[in-house]
Amino acid sequence: MSKTLAATLRAVDYLRVSTEQQKQGYGISYSAKKTAKYVQRKSWTHVDTFKDEGVSGSLSWQERDDLPRLMKLARQQPRPFDIVVVNETRAIGRTDRAFYRWVWELQDLGIYVAVVDKDIDNTTEEGEAQMREEANYAFKEYTRIRVRTQSGIQEKAEEGGHPGGAHPYGWRIEDQGRRGESRLVLDVCPADGHCTAVHETDVLERAWHLVVIESRNCRQAAMALNAEGARTRTGKLWTAGNLRRVLQSRAVRTAQMIYRNPETAGKSNGTKLGMDGQPANGQTVVIPLPRFFSEAEVERLGKALARNARTRKAGASVHPLSKRVYGSCGRYYTGLDRGDRPGRMYRCSGKIEAYPGAKVCTCSQVDADALEGRVWDEVCALLQDPERLTAMAMDWLDMATGQQGNHAERIADLGKKIEAQDDAIANVMIVAARSNSPAAVVKAVKTLEDEREELVRLRTEAEVWQKEGELAQQRAHDLQSLADLARTRMRKMTAQEKTEVCDLLDLKVTLAGPVPKKTRNDDTLTAWFRTRGRGVPVLDDAAWEAVRALFEGSEVRKRAGRLPHRQVLEAVLLKARTGQTWKQLPDEYGKTTGITTRYQRWVASGLFEQAMDALAKCESTPLPDLYPLPPLLVEGKIDPRILVRVPAEPEATVTRARLTSQGNSYAAVSR
């Protein structure tokens, strides 16, 4: 440890072990003992401990569990600690990006790193070089292990063996656990015929018979399988969805299994792709499987499934809030086109049976136009406020603006070191020309060239980070541009554009109450106001005086107890304003037969339209919602990098900021 470090340093220790290390018996407590003794030996003051257990060393610090807390404290003023102690270099990270990004950021904050097992730190150039050397060794070791493991799996797959992971339903792993010998075979009864267990091929055969011979759909077939005691591989009941997936699987259709299938990229446990769009860890391998169904049987099965399948209607609507709305049962809503009926709806996914016959939730459907209109009003209100948008970006920017000078200095310093290394190599070459031991010279040059290569790589990394910081500043400006856009064309966006904005904001809408029943206000009276985009006039004394002459000039049969024109008009406007039926009008209006008859005469003669035109500038109230909604909680958060469509680095973390009235999250309650 450098003598420049005083004995009164405040130290924290960072403890990280991967899942693999845990399996080998190296837990957090093992590292904690090492770092504690080291801090005590150095006579430092121990401040805090940060732990990430079962976390991969390839993850950047933002993606870990406890390391973000350490970095948050590191940015406080005054700083609560001076140095971070780790047991070994690989605890920091197993990749360039994970290692240097964190170490450099700490250096920029005036905080250093000490490694226990090598007794080194980065407070001096010599210590920094030693740490670089140790880190480089750890990176190469990680790469060697990874390449060796992936190569072995690739070779096994190419030989037709089982490469690991889940195997298709209907097949089992033979000789499992025997290195290099495991194979996928059909899960059938043994030849001796004494087996009484239900095998997966028995279930496949029974399902085929139900669907093809008995013409049952997948839901009916699943109910039959469940009733007969058949279960999925995990012991769960069959559903229409998982039965259809099994019957339409590649293994059932073509008797093949694809290892490193590019089509699964982006899915859970899917294939990881490289920059060229191909599998990153090896080539795609098609593994042949023993066939269970004949080609003719597969063809019949496909036709039967197609006959009962629900097909998406051509030109189906876009639902921007699909999977972003949550009901009282806690499940999300998805978009629903109602077949031949007009209109769009959102339906709770809790309505989908966990298995045929299972209980479903009682959440009501929600009209899509009404819900999207209310939510979009909240989104526009947010995006029209530049201060909110700027605040939402600040956490993600993560002080990048203030660190630009540090990157420039680091790049310049590394450039000088590279030039010095070039001079050293040139001098060695001059000596080589006069030397009688070329082998020694070649060895010396190789060492210098390796060091130069490492410096060039670090400079490139620093340049990339500097560029990302510059782009971060640009994203803040892009937020302002989005706010300007909100003022001009947010209301005119297409459904697909709205979907993209909802993704950008990572929108979440919670229905804070039951969905009210639809009101019966969509009759001809309400439609008159709705189609004209008018509110319902308030018939006060001044408003009545504006139309009195129109009504008093109309013919009315003289009859005892007949309501005056004003009271009838009040009743008509009350119905339009509240969405009540004619029979639900208050008793003060008496029998409604005369009211409806007179209203119909007014409409037929054009008197009603004349009166409403005369009242167009008077005070009015809005129409009741055709599809009333409960109170809504609309929440959003933003990742500014999406605004400029910059592809993220594979291991980069998206840190999303929130905006509330207190600080950095956006939440609005709509009633």
C-alpha positions as CSV (number, residue, x, y, z in Angstrom):
1,M,0.0,0.0,0.0
2,S,1.2,3.5,-0.9
3,K,2.9,5.4,1.9
4,T,0.9,8.4,0.8
5,L,-2.2,6.9,2.4
6,A,-2.6,8.1,5.9
7,A,-3.4,5.7,8.8
8,T,-6.6,7.6,9.5
9,L,-8.2,6.6,6.2
10,R,-11.9,5.8,6.3
11,A,-12.5,2.5,4.5
12,V,-15.5,0.5,3.3
13,D,-15.3,-3.0,2.0
14,Y,-17.1,-4.4,-1.0
15,L,-17.8,-8.1,-1.0
16,R,-19.0,-9.9,-4.1
17,V,-19.1,-13.6,-4.9
18,S,-20.7,-15.2,-7.9
19,T,-23.1,-18.1,-7.8
20,E,-20.3,-20.4,-9.0
21,Q,-18.0,-19.3,-6.2
22,Q,-20.8,-20.0,-3.7
23,K,-21.0,-23.6,-5.0
24,Q,-17.3,-23.9,-4.4
25,G,-17.7,-22.8,-0.8
26,Y,-16.4,-19.3,-1.1
27,G,-19.1,-17.2,0.5
28,I,-19.4,-13.6,1.6
29,S,-18.2,-14.4,5.1
30,Y,-14.9,-15.8,3.6
31,S,-14.2,-12.4,1.8
32,A,-15.4,-10.4,4.8
33,K,-12.8,-12.0,7.1
34,K,-10.0,-11.2,4.6
35,T,-11.0,-7.5,4.1
36,A,-11.6,-7.0,7.9
37,K,-8.1,-8.2,8.8
38,Y,-6.6,-6.1,6.0
39,V,-8.4,-2.9,7.2
40,Q,-7.3,-3.6,10.8
41,R,-3.7,-4.2,9.7
42,K,-3.6,-0.9,8.0
43,S,-5.1,0.9,11.0
44,W,-7.9,2.3,8.9
45,T,-11.3,3.2,10.2
46,H,-14.0,0.8,9.0
47,V,-17.1,2.7,7.9
48,D,-19.5,0.3,6.1
49,T,-19.8,-3.0,4.3
50,F,-21.5,-3.5,0.9
51,K,-22.4,-7.0,-0.3
52,D,-23.5,-8.5,-3.6
53,E,-24.0,-12.2,-3.2
54,G,-24.5,-14.5,-6.2
55,V,-23.9,-11.6,-8.6
56,S,-22.0,-12.1,-11.9
57,G,-18.7,-10.2,-12.3
58,S,-19.7,-9.3,-15.8
59,L,-22.4,-6.9,-14.6
60,S,-21.7,-3.2,-14.5
61,W,-22.1,-1.5,-11.1
62,Q,-25.5,-0.1,-11.9
63,E,-26.8,-3.7,-12.5
64,R,-25.8,-5.0,-9.1
65,D,-27.8,-5.0,-6.0
66,D,-25.8,-3.2,-3.3
67,L,-23.1,-1.4,-5.3
68,P,-25.4,1.5,-6.4
69,R,-25.8,2.3,-2.7
70,L,-22.0,2.6,-2.3
71,M,-21.9,4.9,-5.3
72,K,-24.7,7.1,-4.0
73,L,-22.7,7.6,-0.8
74,A,-19.5,8.2,-2.7
75,R,-21.1,11.3,-4.4
76,Q,-22.1,12.9,-1.1
77,Q,-20.3,16.0,0.1
78,P,-18.4,15.7,2.3
79,R,-17.5,12.1,1.3
80,P,-18.1,9.5,4.0
81,F,-15.1,7.3,3.0
82,D,-11.8,7.5,1.2
83,I,-11.0,4.0,-0.1
84,V,-12.9,0.8,-1.1
85,V,-11.3,-2.5,-0.1
86,V,-12.0,-5.7,-2.1
87,N,-10.6,-9.1,-1.4
88,E,-9.5,-9.8,-5.0
89,T,-9.5,-8.1,-8.4
90,R,-12.3,-10.2,-9.8
91,A,-14.6,-9.0,-7.1
92,I,-14.6,-5.6,-8.9
93,G,-15.5,-7.1,-12.3
94,R,-14.6,-9.8,-14.8
95,T,-14.9,-7.6,-17.9
96,D,-13.2,-4.4,-19.0
97,R,-16.5,-2.5,-18.9
98,A,-17.5,-3.7,-15.4
99,F,-14.0,-3.1,-13.9
100,Y,-12.7,0.2,-15.4
101,R,-16.0,2.1,-15.4
102,W,-16.3,1.6,-11.7
103,V,-12.7,2.2,-10.8
104,W,-12.4,5.3,-12.9
105,E,-15.6,6.7,-11.6
106,L,-14.3,6.3,-8.0
107,Q,-11.1,8.0,-9.0
108,D,-12.9,10.9,-10.5
109,L,-14.7,11.3,-7.1
110,G,-11.4,11.2,-5.2
111,I,-11.8,7.6,-3.9
112,Y,-9.3,4.8,-4.4
113,V,-9.4,1.0,-4.5
114,A,-7.3,-1.5,-2.6
115,V,-7.0,-5.2,-3.4
116,V,-6.3,-7.4,-0.4
117,D,-4.8,-10.6,-1.9
118,K,-2.2,-8.6,-3.9
119,D,-1.7,-5.8,-1.3
120,I,-2.0,-3.1,-4.1
121,D,-3.9,0.1,-4.6
122,N,-4.3,2.7,-7.4
123,T,-3.0,5.8,-5.5
124,T,0.2,5.8,-7.5
125,E,1.1,5.1,-11.2
126,E,3.0,2.0,-10.1
127,G,0.0,0.7,-8.1
128,E,-2.4,1.5,-10.9
129,A,-0.2,-0.4,-13.4
130,Q,-0.2,-3.4,-11.0
131,M,-3.9,-3.3,-10.7
132,R,-4.2,-3.1,-14.5
133,E,-2.1,-6.2,-14.9
134,E,-4.1,-8.1,-12.3
135,A,-7.4,-7.1,-14.0
136,N,-6.1,-8.0,-17.4
137,Y,-5.2,-11.5,-16.1
138,A,-8.7,-11.9,-14.6
139,F,-10.3,-10.8,-17.9
140,K,-8.3,-13.4,-19.9
141,E,-9.0,-16.1,-17.3
142,Y,-12.7,-15.4,-17.6
143,T,-12.6,-15.4,-21.4
144,R,-10.7,-18.7,-21.5
145,I,-13.1,-20.4,-19.2
146,R,-16.1,-19.0,-21.1
147,V,-14.7,-20.0,-24.5
148,R,-13.7,-23.5,-23.3
149,T,-17.1,-24.1,-21.8
150,Q,-19.0,-22.9,-24.8
151,S,-16.8,-24.8,-27.2
152,G,-17.5,-28.0,-25.3
153,I,-21.2,-27.5,-25.4
154,Q,-21.0,-26.6,-29.1
155,E,-19.1,-29.8,-29.9
156,K,-21.5,-31.9,-28.0
157,A,-24.5,-30.4,-29.8
158,E,-22.8,-30.9,-33.2
159,E,-22.4,-34.6,-32.3
160,G,-26.1,-34.9,-31.6
161,G,-25.8,-35.0,-27.8
162,H,-27.9,-33.0,-25.4
163,P,-26.2,-29.6,-24.9
164,G,-28.1,-28.9,-21.6
165,G,-31.1,-26.9,-20.6
166,A,-34.8,-27.8,-21.0
167,H,-35.5,-30.7,-23.4
168,P,-38.7,-30.9,-25.6
169,Y,-41.9,-32.4,-24.2
170,G,-42.2,-36.0,-25.2
171,W,-38.4,-36.7,-25.0
172,R,-36.1,-37.5,-22.1
173,I,-32.4,-37.4,-21.5
174,E,-30.8,-40.8,-21.7
175,D,-27.5,-41.3,-19.8
176,Q,-28.0,-38.0,-18.0
177,G,-24.9,-37.1,-16.0
178,R,-22.5,-39.2,-18.0
179,R,-20.1,-36.8,-19.6
180,G,-20.3,-36.8,-23.4
181,E,-22.9,-39.6,-23.5
182,S,-26.3,-38.0,-22.8
183,R,-28.8,-38.1,-25.6
184,L,-32.4,-37.2,-26.2
185,V,-34.7,-40.2,-26.7
186,L,-38.4,-40.7,-26.8
187,D,-40.0,-40.9,-23.4
188,V,-41.7,-44.3,-24.0
189,C,-42.3,-47.4,-22.0
190,P,-39.5,-49.9,-22.0
191,A,-39.7,-52.9,-24.3
192,D,-40.5,-55.4,-21.5
193,G,-44.0,-53.8,-21.2
194,H,-44.1,-53.9,-17.3
195,C,-44.1,-50.1,-16.9
196,T,-47.3,-48.7,-15.4
197,A,-46.2,-45.0,-15.4
198,V,-47.7,-42.4,-17.7
199,H,-45.0,-41.3,-20.1
200,E,-45.0,-38.0,-22.0
201,T,-45.5,-39.8,-25.3
202,D,-48.6,-41.3,-23.9
203,V,-50.0,-37.8,-23.3
204,L,-48.9,-36.7,-26.8
205,E,-50.7,-39.6,-28.3
206,R,-53.9,-39.0,-26.2
207,A,-53.9,-35.3,-27.1
208,W,-53.5,-36.1,-30.8
209,H,-56.5,-38.4,-30.6
210,L,-58.6,-35.8,-28.8
211,V,-57.8,-33.0,-31.3
212,V,-57.7,-35.0,-34.5
213,I,-60.1,-37.9,-34.1
214,E,-62.6,-36.4,-31.7
215,S,-62.3,-32.8,-33.2
216,R,-61.9,-31.1,-29.8
217,N,-60.3,-27.8,-29.5
218,C,-57.3,-27.3,-27.2
219,R,-59.3,-26.1,-24.3
220,Q,-61.6,-29.2,-24.5
221,A,-58.6,-31.5,-24.9
222,A,-56.8,-29.9,-21.9
223,M,-59.9,-30.5,-19.8
224,A,-60.1,-34.1,-20.8
225,L,-56.4,-34.6,-20.1
226,N,-56.7,-33.0,-16.6
227,A,-59.8,-35.2,-15.9
228,E,-57.8,-38.3,-16.8
229,G,-55.0,-37.4,-14.4
230,A,-52.5,-36.3,-17.0
231,R,-50.2,-33.4,-16.0
232,T,-47.5,-31.3,-17.5
233,R,-43.8,-32.0,-16.8
234,T,-43.9,-29.7,-13.8
235,G,-47.0,-31.3,-12.4
236,K,-49.4,-28.5,-13.3
237,L,-52.7,-28.8,-15.0
238,W,-52.9,-28.5,-18.8
239,T,-54.2,-25.3,-20.3
240,A,-55.3,-24.6,-23.9
241,G,-52.1,-22.5,-24.3
242,N,-49.5,-24.9,-23.1
243,L,-51.1,-27.8,-24.9
244,R,-51.1,-25.9,-28.2
245,R,-47.5,-24.9,-27.7
246,V,-46.5,-28.6,-27.1
247,L,-48.4,-29.9,-30.1
248,Q,-47.0,-27.1,-32.4
249,S,-43.4,-27.4,-31.1
250,R,-40.6,-28.0,-33.6
251,A,-39.8,-31.3,-31.9
252,V,-43.3,-32.6,-32.5
253,R,-43.6,-31.2,-36.1
254,T,-40.1,-31.8,-37.5
255,A,-38.4,-34.1,-35.0
256,Q,-35.6,-31.4,-34.5
257,M,-34.2,-29.3,-31.7
258,I,-32.3,-26.1,-32.5
259,Y,-29.5,-25.2,-30.2
260,R,-28.6,-21.5,-30.2
261,N,-31.7,-20.6,-32.2
262,P,-31.5,-16.9,-33.3
263,E,-35.3,-16.8,-33.3
264,T,-35.3,-17.0,-29.5
265,A,-33.1,-13.9,-29.0
266,G,-34.7,-11.4,-26.6
267,K,-36.8,-14.0,-24.9
268,S,-36.2,-15.3,-21.4
269,N,-33.2,-17.6,-21.5
270,G,-33.1,-17.0,-25.3
271,T,-30.0,-17.1,-27.5
272,K,-27.6,-14.1,-27.1
273,L,-26.7,-12.5,-30.4
274,G,-23.6,-10.7,-31.4
275,M,-23.2,-7.4,-33.3
276,D,-23.7,-9.3,-36.6
277,G,-27.0,-10.7,-35.5
278,Q,-25.7,-14.3,-35.2
279,P,-25.3,-16.3,-31.9
280,A,-22.5,-14.8,-29.9
281,N,-21.2,-18.0,-28.3
282,G,-21.1,-20.4,-31.2
283,Q,-22.9,-21.5,-34.3
284,T,-26.6,-22.6,-34.6
285,V,-26.9,-26.4,-34.5
286,V,-29.9,-28.4,-35.6
287,I,-30.1,-31.6,-33.5
288,P,-32.1,-34.4,-35.0
289,L,-34.5,-36.3,-32.7
290,P,-36.2,-39.6,-33.0
291,R,-39.6,-39.0,-34.6
292,F,-42.8,-39.8,-32.7
293,F,-45.6,-38.8,-35.0
294,S,-45.4,-39.7,-38.7
295,E,-45.4,-36.9,-41.3
296,A,-49.0,-37.8,-42.2
297,E,-50.0,-37.6,-38.5
298,V,-48.3,-34.3,-38.1
299,E,-50.1,-33.0,-41.2
300,R,-53.5,-34.1,-39.8
301,L,-52.7,-32.5,-36.4
302,G,-51.8,-29.2,-38.1
303,K,-55.0,-29.1,-40.0
304,A,-57.0,-29.8,-36.8
305,L,-55.3,-27.2,-34.8
306,A,-55.7,-24.6,-37.6
307,R,-59.4,-25.4,-37.7
308,N,-59.9,-24.5,-34.1
309,A,-57.4,-21.7,-33.8
310,R,-58.5,-18.1,-33.2
311,T,-57.0,-15.9,-35.8
312,R,-56.4,-12.2,-35.3
313,K,-58.8,-10.1,-37.4
314,A,-57.2,-8.5,-40.4
315,G,-56.6,-4.8,-39.7
316,A,-57.0,-5.3,-36.0
317,S,-56.7,-2.1,-33.9
318,V,-53.6,-1.0,-32.0
319,H,-54.0,-0.7,-28.2
320,P,-51.3,1.6,-26.9
321,L,-52.0,0.7,-23.2
322,S,-52.0,-3.1,-23.6
323,K,-50.2,-4.7,-20.6
324,R,-49.9,-1.2,-19.0
325,V,-53.2,-1.1,-17.2
326,Y,-53.7,-2.9,-13.9
327,G,-57.0,-3.7,-12.3
328,S,-58.1,-4.5,-8.7
329,C,-57.1,-8.2,-9.1
330,G,-53.5,-7.1,-9.8
331,R,-53.4,-8.5,-13.3
332,Y,-52.8,-6.4,-16.4
333,Y,-55.3,-5.5,-19.1
334,T,-54.8,-6.3,-22.8
335,G,-56.4,-4.9,-25.9
336,L,-59.5,-6.6,-27.3
337,D,-61.2,-6.2,-30.7
338,R,-64.8,-7.3,-30.3
339,G,-65.2,-9.3,-33.5
340,D,-67.9,-8.0,-35.8
341,R,-69.2,-5.5,-33.1
342,P,-67.9,-1.9,-33.3
343,G,-65.6,-0.4,-30.7
344,R,-62.4,-1.4,-28.9
345,M,-62.0,-2.6,-25.3
346,Y,-59.4,-3.6,-22.7
347,R,-59.9,-6.9,-20.9
348,C,-58.2,-8.0,-17.7
349,S,-55.9,-11.0,-18.2
350,G,-57.3,-12.3,-15.0
351,K,-60.3,-13.4,-17.1
352,I,-58.0,-16.0,-18.7
353,E,-58.4,-19.4,-17.1
354,A,-55.2,-20.7,-15.3
355,Y,-56.6,-24.1,-16.5
356,P,-60.0,-25.0,-18.1
357,G,-62.7,-24.5,-15.5
358,A,-60.6,-22.4,-13.1
359,K,-62.0,-19.3,-11.4
360,V,-61.4,-16.0,-13.1
361,C,-61.5,-12.4,-11.8
362,T,-64.5,-10.2,-11.8
363,C,-62.8,-7.1,-13.4
364,S,-65.0,-5.4,-16.0
365,Q,-63.9,-4.5,-19.5
366,V,-62.9,-0.9,-20.1
367,D,-63.7,1.1,-23.2
368,A,-60.5,1.7,-25.0
369,D,-61.3,5.2,-26.4
370,A,-62.4,6.5,-23.0
371,L,-59.4,5.1,-21.2
372,E,-56.8,6.1,-23.8
373,G,-58.3,9.6,-23.9
374,R,-58.0,10.1,-20.2
375,V,-54.5,8.7,-19.9
376,W,-53.3,10.6,-23.0
377,D,-54.4,13.8,-21.3
378,E,-52.1,13.0,-18.4
379,V,-49.2,12.1,-20.7
380,C,-49.6,15.4,-22.7
381,A,-49.7,17.4,-19.4
382,L,-46.4,15.8,-18.4
383,L,-44.7,16.2,-21.7
384,Q,-45.7,19.9,-21.9
385,D,-43.7,20.6,-18.8
386,P,-40.0,20.9,-19.7
387,E,-39.0,21.2,-16.0
388,R,-40.5,17.8,-15.3
389,L,-38.8,16.2,-18.2
390,T,-35.4,17.7,-17.3
391,A,-35.8,16.4,-13.7
392,M,-36.6,13.0,-15.1
393,A,-33.4,12.9,-17.0
394,M,-31.1,14.1,-14.2
395,D,-30.8,10.7,-12.4
396,W,-29.9,8.9,-15.7
397,L,-27.3,11.5,-16.7
398,D,-25.7,10.6,-13.4
399,M,-23.4,13.7,-13.2
400,A,-21.9,12.9,-16.7
401,T,-21.6,16.5,-17.6
402,G,-19.3,17.3,-14.6
403,Q,-17.0,14.4,-15.5
404,Q,-16.2,15.3,-19.1
405,G,-12.9,17.1,-18.0
406,N,-11.8,14.0,-16.2
407,H,-12.2,11.8,-19.2
408,A,-10.4,14.3,-21.4
409,E,-7.5,14.3,-18.9
410,R,-7.4,10.5,-18.7
411,I,-7.4,10.2,-22.5
412,A,-4.6,12.7,-22.8
413,D,-2.6,11.0,-20.0
414,L,-3.0,7.6,-21.7
415,G,-1.9,9.1,-25.0
416,K,1.3,10.3,-23.4
417,K,2.0,6.9,-21.9
418,I,1.4,5.3,-25.3
419,E,3.9,7.7,-26.9
420,A,6.4,6.9,-24.2
421,Q,5.9,3.2,-24.8
422,D,6.5,3.7,-28.5
423,D,9.8,5.4,-27.7
424,A,10.8,2.5,-25.4
425,I,10.0,0.0,-28.1
426,A,12.1,2.0,-30.6
427,N,15.0,2.2,-28.2
428,V,14.9,-1.6,-27.7
429,M,14.9,-2.2,-31.4
430,I,18.0,0.0,-31.7
431,V,19.7,-2.1,-29.1
432,A,18.5,-5.2,-30.9
433,A,20.5,-4.2,-33.9
434,R,23.7,-4.2,-31.9
435,S,22.8,-7.2,-29.7
436,N,24.2,-10.7,-29.9
437,S,21.1,-12.1,-28.0
438,P,18.1,-11.6,-30.2
439,A,15.9,-13.9,-28.1
440,A,16.2,-11.6,-25.1
441,V,15.4,-8.6,-27.2
442,V,12.3,-10.3,-28.7
443,K,11.1,-11.1,-25.2
444,A,11.6,-7.5,-24.1
445,V,9.9,-6.1,-27.1
446,K,7.0,-8.5,-26.6
447,T,6.5,-7.3,-23.0
448,L,6.5,-3.6,-24.1
449,E,4.1,-4.3,-27.0
450,D,1.7,-6.1,-24.6
451,E,1.8,-3.1,-22.2
452,R,1.2,-0.7,-25.1
453,E,-1.8,-2.8,-26.3
454,E,-3.3,-2.6,-22.9
455,L,-2.8,1.2,-22.8
456,V,-4.5,1.6,-26.2
457,R,-7.4,-0.5,-25.1
458,L,-7.9,1.6,-22.0
459,R,-7.7,4.8,-24.0
460,T,-10.4,3.4,-26.4
461,E,-12.6,2.6,-23.4
462,A,-12.1,6.1,-22.0
463,E,-13.0,7.6,-25.4
464,V,-16.2,5.5,-25.6
465,W,-17.2,6.6,-22.1
466,Q,-16.5,10.3,-23.0
467,K,-18.6,9.9,-26.1
468,E,-21.5,8.4,-24.0
469,G,-21.2,11.4,-21.7
470,E,-21.5,13.8,-24.6
471,L,-24.5,11.9,-25.9
472,A,-26.1,12.1,-22.4
473,Q,-26.0,15.8,-22.6
474,Q,-27.6,15.6,-26.1
475,R,-30.4,13.5,-24.6
476,A,-31.2,16.3,-22.2
477,H,-31.7,18.6,-25.2
478,D,-33.8,15.9,-26.8
479,L,-36.1,16.0,-23.8
480,Q,-36.7,19.6,-24.5
481,S,-37.4,18.9,-28.1
482,L,-40.0,16.3,-27.0
483,A,-41.6,18.9,-24.8
484,D,-41.8,21.2,-27.8
485,L,-43.4,18.4,-29.8
486,A,-46.0,17.9,-27.1
487,R,-47.3,21.4,-27.6
488,T,-47.7,20.9,-31.4
489,R,-48.8,17.4,-32.4
490,M,-49.2,15.2,-29.3
491,R,-53.0,15.3,-29.7
492,K,-52.8,14.2,-33.3
493,M,-50.5,11.2,-32.9
494,T,-51.5,7.8,-34.4
495,A,-52.1,4.8,-32.2
496,Q,-48.7,3.3,-33.1
497,E,-47.0,6.6,-32.2
498,K,-48.8,6.7,-28.9
499,T,-47.6,3.1,-28.2
500,E,-44.0,4.2,-28.7
501,V,-44.4,7.2,-26.3
502,C,-46.0,4.8,-23.7
503,D,-42.9,2.6,-24.1
504,L,-40.7,5.6,-23.8
505,L,-42.3,6.6,-20.5
506,D,-42.7,3.0,-19.3
507,L,-46.2,4.0,-18.5
508,K,-48.2,2.2,-15.8
509,V,-52.0,2.9,-15.2
510,T,-53.8,1.6,-12.1
511,L,-57.6,1.5,-11.9
512,A,-58.1,2.8,-8.4
513,G,-61.6,1.4,-8.1
514,P,-64.2,-0.8,-9.8
515,V,-65.2,0.1,-13.4
516,P,-68.6,1.9,-13.3
517,K,-71.4,0.4,-15.3
518,K,-72.0,2.0,-18.7
519,T,-74.7,4.7,-18.6
520,R,-77.7,4.7,-20.9
521,N,-77.0,8.1,-22.3
522,D,-76.2,7.1,-25.9
523,D,-79.7,7.8,-27.2
524,T,-80.7,10.3,-29.8
525,L,-80.8,13.2,-27.4
526,T,-77.3,12.7,-26.1
527,A,-76.1,11.9,-29.6
528,W,-77.4,15.3,-30.8
529,F,-74.9,17.1,-28.4
530,R,-72.2,14.6,-28.8
531,T,-72.0,14.6,-32.6
532,R,-71.9,18.4,-32.5
533,G,-69.3,18.6,-29.8
534,R,-71.5,20.7,-27.6
535,G,-72.1,20.9,-23.9
536,V,-75.6,20.9,-22.4
537,P,-76.9,24.5,-21.7
538,V,-77.7,25.6,-18.2
539,L,-81.3,26.9,-18.4
540,D,-81.1,29.9,-15.9
541,D,-83.4,32.9,-16.2
542,A,-81.1,34.7,-18.7
543,A,-80.9,31.6,-20.9
544,W,-84.7,31.1,-20.8
545,E,-85.3,34.7,-21.9
546,A,-83.1,34.0,-24.9
547,V,-85.4,31.3,-26.2
548,R,-88.8,32.1,-24.6
549,A,-90.1,33.7,-27.8
550,L,-89.3,30.5,-29.8
551,F,-91.3,28.3,-27.5
552,E,-94.2,30.6,-26.7
553,G,-94.9,31.0,-30.4
554,S,-95.2,27.2,-30.8
555,E,-98.6,25.5,-30.8
556,V,-99.5,23.6,-27.6
557,R,-102.7,21.8,-26.8
558,K,-104.5,23.2,-23.8
559,R,-104.8,20.5,-21.2
560,A,-105.2,20.6,-17.4
561,G,-101.9,20.0,-15.6
562,R,-99.8,20.4,-18.7
563,L,-96.2,21.4,-17.9
564,P,-95.1,24.8,-19.2
565,H,-92.4,24.9,-21.9
566,R,-89.6,26.0,-19.6
567,Q,-90.1,23.0,-17.3
568,V,-90.3,20.6,-20.2
569,L,-87.0,22.0,-21.6
570,E,-85.4,21.8,-18.2
571,A,-86.4,18.1,-18.0
572,V,-85.0,17.4,-21.5
573,L,-81.7,19.1,-20.7
574,L,-81.5,17.3,-17.3
575,K,-81.7,14.0,-19.0
576,A,-79.0,14.9,-21.5
577,R,-76.8,16.2,-18.6
578,T,-77.1,13.2,-16.3
579,G,-77.6,10.3,-18.7
580,Q,-80.8,9.2,-17.0
581,T,-83.7,7.5,-18.7
582,W,-86.9,9.4,-19.2
583,K,-88.5,7.3,-16.4
584,Q,-85.7,8.3,-14.0
585,L,-86.5,12.0,-14.2
586,P,-87.6,13.5,-10.8
587,D,-91.3,13.3,-9.8
588,E,-91.7,17.1,-10.1
589,Y,-91.9,16.6,-13.9
590,G,-94.9,14.2,-13.5
591,K,-95.6,11.7,-16.3
592,T,-92.9,11.7,-18.9
593,T,-95.1,10.7,-21.8
594,G,-96.0,14.3,-22.5
595,I,-92.4,15.4,-22.1
596,T,-91.2,12.9,-24.7
597,T,-94.0,13.7,-27.1
598,R,-93.3,17.4,-26.9
599,Y,-89.5,16.9,-27.3
600,Q,-90.1,14.7,-30.4
601,R,-92.3,17.5,-31.9
602,W,-89.6,20.1,-31.2
603,V,-87.0,17.9,-33.0
604,A,-89.2,17.2,-35.9
605,S,-90.1,20.9,-36.4
606,G,-86.5,22.1,-36.0
607,L,-87.5,24.1,-32.9
608,F,-85.1,22.2,-30.7
609,E,-82.1,22.9,-32.9
610,Q,-83.0,26.6,-33.1
611,A,-83.2,26.8,-29.3
612,M,-79.9,25.1,-28.8
613,D,-78.2,27.4,-31.4
614,A,-79.6,30.4,-29.5
615,L,-78.1,29.0,-26.3
616,A,-74.7,28.0,-27.8
617,K,-72.9,30.9,-26.1
618,C,-74.6,30.4,-22.7
619,E,-73.0,28.5,-19.8
620,S,-73.0,24.7,-20.4
621,T,-72.0,21.5,-18.7
622,P,-70.2,18.6,-20.4
623,L,-72.0,15.4,-21.3
624,P,-71.5,12.4,-19.0
625,D,-68.9,9.9,-20.1
626,L,-70.4,7.3,-22.4
627,Y,-68.1,4.8,-20.7
628,P,-67.4,6.1,-17.2
629,L,-64.0,5.3,-15.7
630,P,-62.9,4.9,-12.1
631,P,-60.1,7.1,-10.7
632,L,-56.8,6.4,-12.4
633,L,-53.3,6.4,-11.1
634,V,-51.0,7.2,-14.0
635,E,-47.2,6.6,-13.4
636,G,-44.3,7.1,-15.8
637,K,-40.5,6.9,-15.9
638,I,-38.1,7.7,-18.7
639,D,-34.9,6.4,-20.2
640,P,-33.5,9.3,-22.2
641,R,-31.3,7.1,-24.3
642,I,-34.3,5.9,-26.2
643,L,-34.9,9.4,-27.5
644,V,-31.9,9.3,-29.8
645,R,-32.1,5.6,-30.6
646,V,-28.5,5.0,-29.5
647,P,-27.9,1.2,-29.3
648,A,-27.0,0.3,-25.7
649,E,-23.8,-1.6,-24.9
650,P,-24.5,-5.3,-24.1
651,E,-23.7,-4.8,-20.4
652,A,-24.9,-1.2,-20.0
653,T,-27.6,-0.6,-17.5
654,V,-30.7,1.5,-18.1
655,T,-31.1,3.7,-15.0
656,R,-34.5,5.1,-15.2
657,A,-35.5,8.3,-13.3
658,R,-38.9,9.1,-11.7
659,L,-40.5,12.4,-11.1
660,T,-42.9,13.3,-8.3
661,S,-43.7,16.6,-6.7
662,Q,-41.0,15.7,-4.1
663,G,-38.3,15.0,-6.7
664,N,-37.7,12.4,-9.4
665,S,-40.8,10.5,-10.3
666,Y,-44.0,11.3,-12.2
667,A,-47.3,10.2,-10.9
668,A,-50.7,11.7,-11.6
669,V,-54.1,10.7,-10.2
670,S,-56.9,11.2,-12.7
671,R,-60.5,11.3,-11.5
